[in-house]
Amino acid sequence: MDNKLKKLAESAKTFTPQMLEPPYSGIPTFFGAPHQPEIKDMDIALVGVPFDLGVTNRSGARLGPREMRNQSRLVGVYNHYSRMSPFFDCRIADAGDVPFQTTYDLEEAHTDIESFYRKISSAGVLAITAGGDHSITFPILKGLSSKEKVGLIHFDSHCDTSAPFHGSGLQHGCPMRNAVEAGLVDPKRTVQVGIRGTAELLWQFSYDSGMRVIHIEEFYEMGCKKVISEIKSRVGDGPVYISFDIDCLDPAFAPGTGTPVVGGMSSFEALQVLRGLSGLNVIGGDLVEVAPPYDAGGITALAGATLMFEILCLAASSKGA
Ligand SMILES: [Mn+2]
């Protein structure tokens, strides 16, 4: 153990009492962080959005945050790759779930999400989110918005830049288009990674607006290292948000999701790309679309929690810096 790790291990502030308990005991919070519903005295809020009224296919992502809290007790507090603990560098709390006035109206529920994230950003706190279906990313970005547009690193099998269809422009096939059209996201500083599947015809907006789309075939041709440098050169030094749809992973690694598409990357490849993104100005992120009813032995929720931890580490490094 080198000195830095030794210092982390000996630091009382690295651990909460719950982190020292067995992972199956107690009331689960994200990574064992303290539950703190009031947004104060924290640098980063971990937030659950148990909501899936925006799905086009199988529902169940509303159960994602609960199960990711469970599995997250097997993840963290150290990141062995970057040799850091976000809990050492930052004050991190589980702020609980977004409180909904209604769970039966997509538009109104999105307003609830936006208000909650507005409260978080007004307090100068970063938010890392467990979804929920992907429709939640649009109201999250609205709530976090400042004057400056953000760049977007979007891992998914789908571009999610569809025009309204099946009677809604707010469902989970549309958030990235909505975010660009609302002036929240700069499409020229946007990279979509892992894209594939039959819905390609719905995503012309990605190309027309100037997003960089890396299909899964190109991902494997380039390899992780080139993908990382392509992402970094695209998004630059400005603020950037990371949105990770678990269906970016192959269903072999993440079967528990509403719209699985065969032929995706492995959980290790996703980890490697995320780890390569250190040094970017990460202002928040989400891990969405974990749907426990289709999961097997919790592997999707575990993959989700692990990737969420990686995003948390990136945000903590940014915040710390
Ligand atoms: Mn998606």
Residues whose N, C-alpha, C, O or C-beta is under 5 A from the ligand:
A	BS01	MN	H134 D156 H158 D160 H172 D245
